[in-house]
Amino acid sequence: MKVVCYAAMESTECCPHTVNRPAAMLKALDKTVIEHNLLACGEAEEYIVFVGFEADKIIEKLGHEFNGVKVRFITASTKWQDCLTEISRSLVDTRQVLLFRCDKIYSKKDMQMLADEKNAKLTSYGEEVNAYSFDPAEVCSIADFDKRLKPLEVQDYCLALRYPWNYLEANVELVRRIKGRKIEGELEGNVVLKGDVHIAEGAVVKSGTYIEGPVFIDSGSVIGPFAYIRKDTVIGKGVQAGRMEVYDSVLMDGFTSKHISYAAHSVLGENCNFGAGTITADYRHDGGNHTTVVQDEKLDTGRRKLGAFIGDNVKTGIGTLIYPGRKLWPGVVTLPGEVIKKDRFNS
């Protein structure tokens, strides 16, 4: 079986986190989305990865061998249909292809269920989720995907990454699946741990810190002293979270907040720096759902609690206050005491 991953597309609706990376290169816990998905497929004779937008990042991450399997890259357009046409043309002699679109996170259980079938597709609540198992000699046109593939309903999970809050929710789903406590890093005295907590080797949790699981802390991160890390939080590599309160958030690799700050229901990008007193608001006084603008359209997020979505390399001045659902594009800088009422783009 050959595994084909389509990762060529831009995911413009998931900005600011996909301004400078494809969705396949977003991290969920300690792995990128593409790594999660390839590992979920199980044994394969070859990985074929269609790349386009920011292709170099995917090629550098995987190299020409991943998980002991050869990786072949094909530069493609950002159109999904072009990928299907290319497979039908170039893999006609392959008896089984497992194909998925890499803007979702698929479970190992579901991908292996799919691999056990011939000419089938995964569905969730009856809707296709862009994962297929087929013989290219039998399914050789786009129309065949609709007519000849048997639907298999997702049994475990399929986590969409369409909007930035979906990315947050995907990480929350995965961190909630961590059961038990695994402490490989260093805990100083007077650290309190509650619930399921994973602290990777090389991480340090300083004195006076209180952690309520489920929480995942990756290697090289320094938490505290006197930090409050609340449930459903994922902290990436090399993060410095000093006297910070964090709840239901993703702190991406290299994020820094050495002073008092607050973030909840938020995604904070790689190598950002929060100035002292930076606060993300997350609740409406009327208790209604938050709306946010995506590609000039105001969307109901379906969430009563929604924080901020901060792109890579953002720097906030001291006392910056950010309205719920607001997005700051990579490289944005805020002034001391600034109130962010609208999305901020980097001109």
N, C-alpha and C positions, 0 to 999 in steps of 0.2 A: 504494500500500500504506500502511495505517495501522498504526503500531506502538503496541501497548497494553502498558503496564507496570503490573503489580499490586504496589503497594508499601504497602498499607494495613495489613498485619498486624504484630502484635507478635511479636518473635522471643525469647520468654522463655527458651528453652534456651541462647541465646548470651550471656546475662548473665554478667558485669556490663557488657559493652560495648554491650548493647542495652537497658539500663535506661532511658536517656534519649535514644535515637535508634533509628529503624528500621534494619533490616539494610541497606536501600538506601543509608543514609548512612554506613556504615562505609567507611573509605578502604582501597584496595588500591594500593600504590605512591603515585602522586600524584593519583589520581582516586577519587571515590566509586564504590561499586558500581553505582549507577544510571547514572552517567556512562559507566562501562565498557560497560554493557549496551546503552545507547542507541546509542553509537558503533559497537558490534559489529553492529547491525542494518543499517547502511548507509543508503541513501537511503530517505526516507519523506516522505509528504505531510503527515503530522501525527503528533505524539506525544500519546497519551492516557495520563495517569498517574492511577491510582486511589490516593488517599491516605486515611489514617485516623489511625493512631497517629503522633503528632508530625508532623502534616502540614505545619506551617509551615516546618519545617527543609528539607523537600524542595522546597516552593514557592519558598522564598528561594534555594535553591541553583540551581535550574534557571531560574527566572523564566518568562516567557511565550514565550521563544524560546531554543532550545538548538541549537547546531551549525547555525544557520540555518533551523531547522524550528520551526514554531509548536507550542507546548505547551498542552494543555488538561488541566485538573485536574478530577477527579470525586471528591467525598467519598463514601467507601464504608464499609461495615461491614468488620470484620476477617475475614470469612468468604470464602474463595476462591470458593466456589460462587456467592455473590452477584455476584461480578465476571463470571463466565461468563454468568449470567442477564442482567445489564445489557448485555453486549456483544450477545447474541442479540437483545435488545429494541431497542437504540438504533442499532446499526450494521448493520442488516439490508440496507441499500442499498450497503454497502461490499463490493467484490468480493474483497478479500483483507485479512486481519488477521494481523499477526505479534504474538503474545501471549506474554509470559513473566512468571514470578513472580520478584520481585527479592530473593530470599534465596539466590541463587546467582550466580556469575560465569560468563558464557557467552563462548566465543571468537568472534571475528569470522568465522572459517572455518565454524564450525558454524551460526551464526545466518544467514549468507548462504546456506549449503547449504539450510537450512530455508526461507528466503524464496523460493528457486527452485522449491520444491515447492508444490502445492496440496493442502490437507487432509492434513497430515502432522504428526508430533510427534517431538521428540527423545527418545531413550532412551539410557541408559548401562547396559551389561550387562543389557539387556532391561527395565530399570525406567524409567518415565517421569521426566523431569526438569523438568516444568512449563514447556515451551516448545512453542508450537504455531503452525502456519500454516494458515489455513482461510478459507473463504467462509462468513460468518454466515448466508447464505440457505440453505446446504446443511447446515451443522453448527449446529443451532439448539437443542440440548438437551445437558444434562450427559452423558446416555447416549451421545450421538453422539461425544463425545470418546474414549470407549472403543471404539466400534464402527467409526467411519468414518475415523479418521485413521491413515495409514500410518506405521509406526515407522521412524525414521531413527537409526541408531546414531551417537553422538558420535564424531567423527573427531579432534578436537583436545583440548579439555578442557571440563569443566563442574565448577566448584569450589563445593561445598556450603558453607554458612555456618551449619550447624545448631548446632554447639557452639563454644565459644570457641577450642578447639584447631584446629577446622576453619578458623577465621578466620586463625590463625597459618599453617596449612599452605597456605592460598590465597595469602597474601603470599609465602611461600617459593617456591611454584610460579611465580609471576609474576617474582620477582627472578631466578630461575634462567634465565628466558628472555631476560634482558638479556645480550646478547653484546657483547664489546668493552669499551672504556674510554671514558667520556665525562666529561671534567672541565671544567665550566663555572664552578665555584666557585674559591675561593682556597686554595692549599696553601702553608703556611709551610715553612721549611727542615726537613730531617730527617724528613719524612713518608714512610712506606713503603707502597706500594700493590702488592697481589698479586692477579692474576686480574681478573675483570670487575667494574668499579666505576663507578657513575654518581653524580656529585656535581653537583647543580643550581646554577645561577647564584645568587649571594648566600650560599651556604654557605661556611663557613671551617673548614678542618682545621688545627689548630695543631701546632706542632713536637713531634716525638717520638711522634706517633700512628702506629699500625700497623694497616692495613686489609687483610683477606683477603676477596676477593670470592667469590661475588657479594654485593654490597652496594649499596643505594640510599640516598642521602642527599638529602633535599629542601631547598628554598631556605630561607635564613635560619637554618639550624642551625649551631651552633658545636660542633665536636668536638675534645676534647683541652684542654690539652696532655697527652700521654702516655696517650691512650686506646688501648684494644685492641678493635677492631671486627672480629669474626670472621664467617665466612661465613653466608649466608642471613639477613642482618639488613636490615630496612627502617626507616629513620629519617625521620620526618615533618618538617613545617615547624616552624621556630622551636624546635627541640630544643636543649637545652644538655646535652651529655654530656661532663663533664670527665674526670677520671682514672678512667674507668669501663671495665669489661670487659663486652662484650655479645656474645652468640652466639645465632643462630637465634631472633631476637626481633623484635617490632614495637614501636617507640617512637613513639607517636602524637603528633600536633601539640602543641607546647608543653611536652612532658615535660622535666623538669629533674633532673639529678644532677651537681652541681658538684664533688663530692668522690669519694673512692674508694667504689665499689659494684660489685655483680656481678648480672647478669641473663642467664639463658639459657632458651631454649624458653618464652618468656614474651611476654605482651602487656601493655604499660604504657600506661595511658590518657592522654587529653588533660589537659594542665596539671597532671600529677602532680609531686610533688617527693619524691625519695629523699633522706633524711638520710644523712649519712656512715656508711659501714659497712653499709648495707642489702644483704642477700644473699638471692637466691632459690635454694633447693635444687631439684635436678631429677632425682636418681637414687636408686633404692632399693638398699639393700645386697644384697638377694637378686637384683637384676637383673630383677625381674618387671615386668609392666605396671602403670602407675599407675592408680588409681581416683580418681574425684572425684564429689562429690554434685551432681546437677542435679535441681532440683525434687523434693527429698527422696528421690531414688533414686540409689544408688551405681552408677556406670557404669565399666566397663572402657574406658579411652581407647584401648587398643591401642598405647600409646606407652611405651617404656622411659625416655625422657627427657621430662620435663614440668615446666615451671616454674610461675610464678604468673600470674594474670589479674587485672589491677589496673584498676578503673574510673576514670573521670575525677575530677580534683581530689582524689585521695588524697594524704595527706602521711604519710610514715613518719618516725618518730623515729630518731635515730642508733642504729646497731647492731641494727636490726630484722631478724629472721631469719624467712623465710617457707617453710613446708613445701611440698613439690611438689603442684601441682594446686590450691592454695588460691586463693580468689577474694575480693577486697576490693571491696565495692560503692562507687559514687561517693560522694565526700566523707568516706570513712573516714579517721580519724587514728589512728596507732599511737604508743605511748609509747616512749621510749628503752629499748633493750634488750629489747623485747618479742619473743616467739616466737609466730608465727601458726600454730597447729596446726589451726584450723578456719576455714571461710569466715566472713568478717566482714561483717555487714549494717549499713547506716546506719539507726539507729533514729530 
